Amino acid sequence: MTMLRHAAAIAAKDLRSEFRTKESINSTLSFSVVILLLFSFAFDPSPDMIAEFGGGLLWMVFAFAGALIVNRSFARELPNDCIDVLVASPASGASLFLGKAVACFVLLFGIECICLPVFGIFYNITWWRSLWALLGVLALGTWALACVGTFFSALTVNLRLRELMLPMLLYPMLIPALLSVMMLTNTLLTGQALPPDFSVWLRLLVGFNIMFTTLSVYLAETILVR
Amino acid sequence: MRTKVILGLGAVALPLLLRNLYVIMFLVPDEMEQGPIYRIFYYHLPAFLVAACGYLTALVASVMYLVKKDQKYDAIAVAATETALAFAAVNLVTGMIWGRIIWGIWWAWDPRLTWALISWLVYFGYLMLRSAIDDPTERAKNSAVLSIFGSASVAVTWKAIEWWRTQHPGPVLSIRTGGVQKIDPMMENMIYVNFLALLLLGVIFMLVRLRQEEVQREIDGLRRYAHAAN
């Protein structure tokens, strides 16, 4: 219970700090819209093509945006050695990690909720036909990105090439989650009938989240304590 | 002692590799549909099995490092990972050559190929992470954690892509097919014998790499000592 209270305090601190400066939100949001725009120049998006890989396009945008958000997660604690103060505080490594992951999740999910209608307008998709299921899948995929991303942000925070190392380590690791969330989003975006392997992808996504959340919480203390 | 072990293993591995090369090239018959190119399979599959053994060794050594905090396990983990990556590269390249002849293309986004490439990228990231950290304790700790994450991710990816339709040939070894003989027993035995030869070679590579790592650590220690003394 104490752990969750500490995690909530860390998440609230991170969100408050972000909403005051808006440095991650503004840059990530504008970056996502630019990427969505660039995709439309890269190919002529016919309705058939979008039905085939709309989910993939959308998640590529979210994956790029996610790397920007999670990169800042621990990096913002570097000035004035704030990270050492956080590690020395009564909050455990696990609660510190959880709090930061939740803050990243909230920010990223918010950005996704803004990008989704923009995507619908640019690519002419009525994306709200399975709205609640789509939001549920987005939440699961976003948690996978936020959880593993925040953990890797802690792992790479002191590296010289942090901005380069984080995506290089993160994306191959995220492939099972990205794979399943792209498949699920693709189906839900276009309102197609659910394919027979729908539950397999959903189980994979849920299983990925459970497995990596457990691993991250368990190993967070090891990574953070220097 | 270790030098003697390396030389002993080399004395067994080298004649075995040469003998296998001779048997594969001149004694085993051509495969009925694929012709002579199928011979690459005697290196492709055993190289994958040796790489898998290396990944597994790295995982065990990484867990042991986190439990015991002994740098020896970190050295084993990096030696095993580098050896595994070399054999995984052999597996990928031989598979691509086979694909070019049989499928007409160098690379297909086939689940097994994709899985092998993802594993390679994950463990290559492990080596990149190591090279970016100067402090030995920090490097050992972070890379041990990454190795555990990597193996979990690779296991999940492997399961995920198993659900896709694959154009890669299915399992042929009778231990994977529940005793059903899918290839000639002579061919199957040759795969096991060449696996043994490549495994011995892998162990030699690992032991040599381990010694390099230990010498490097000793040099680093002496350098720190010299700096402190000045």
Interface residues (C-beta under 8 A of the other chain):
Chain A: V148 F151 L155 T156 N158 L159 R160 L161 M165 M168 L169 P172 M173 L174 I175 P176 L179 S180 D197 V200 L204 G207 F208 M211 F212 L215 L219 T222 I223 R226
Chain B: L66 I118 L121 V122 G125 M128 L129 A132 I133 E138 K141 N142 V145 L146 I148 F149 G150 A152 S153 V156 T157 K159 A160 I161 W163
